[in-house]
């Protein structure tokens, strides 16, 4: 075992940094050097019994590659998910609560297995084309690692296979120059963060903040094991009563239940996001950011961006089938509330983990450009009337895995500044 003696002072700290960098490899030199310089500065600030304090200059960090404050500033870099190796999650209580009865036979048959191979192959091709179009629009595209999601894993509280790394919006949220890893709420997604760790480490080494929210144990106590869902009517009744499959046993949340508008973030309590998770985020981001809890007439709340999608400063798409109970506060703040048209996706198209309203799950490239479903002609017209150019892409088979353009992406860098849009 190699032992390195601790060295004090700026110059000796630098020597140690160079030594460790040499051991770790040249690529580590920059961030190791900055870390040791920061430590040296802290040490120099402590009172010393005798002798002068040597001045230490901190290296000027590179411009942080991670920075986004809202959903619409010009998009410069984005993470796009992968459909490769995607597995159908086991039909556990939390999955049953988030899926509709007509799809339950699908989960009973394929839970813990691959999604249908032909369908998955088409989804992979669609997302590759989406990445190509993003690059043509001037956006840098990054991808998670392709992993084997069929691998079974066991914790002290449960056993499960994995699911996928298709929806980075669910697990990663960028607030300013900070990447926040969400804890998630489905057992099949417990280790999903592993696909994104190489990217996150790279961003961290280049200056980004990196926070991992408390990981829930996902023990049986986190879920209402007797959650009584039999029909859409049951779901409406339970949602109206504020009852969800996740309990308040420990914090949990998916990042996709939050949506950003500068200093204000809006969130819903859903089947995967509990009040403890929301409170953790509120304390973590205070006082610079404010968290607002909003709710909807939604029988199956899970992820906010196909229900309430902020697309510009004071401009929001609000699902007419799931009206926001607090919509008046947005109107009083001077916001424009737009109700998108009824989706055109046919009834026979499989949407195993989502609704047709993925039509409004769009990705803003900037205030005047939006990535939207090529098949949704009526929503094209809506955006044109708003003065927004549509970048049309077909990801219909990818939709089946549970998300639209907003879900399939996490914006890493948008060119803009922190502002307030909600008063």
Secondary structure, DSSP 8 states (H G I E B T S, - for coil): --------SHHHHHHHHHHHHHHH-GGGHHHHHHHHHHHHHHHHHS--SSS-------------S-BB-BSSSEEEEEEE-B-TT-B-----HHHHHTS-GGGHHHHHHHTTSB--HHHHHHHHHHHHHHHHHHHHTT-EEEE-----TT--EE-SS-EE----B--HHHHEEEEBTEEEE---S-GGGTTGGGGTHHHHHHHHHTT-EEEE-------GGGB-TT---SSHHHHHHHHHTT--SB-SSS----GGGEEEEBTEEEE---SS--HHHHHHHHHHHTTTSEEEE--BS-TT---STTTEEEEETTEEEE-TTS-BTTHHHHHHTT-EEE--------TTS--TTS-GGGGG--EEEETTEEEEETT-HHHHHHHHHTT-EEEEE--HHHHTTT--TTTTEEEEEEE----B---
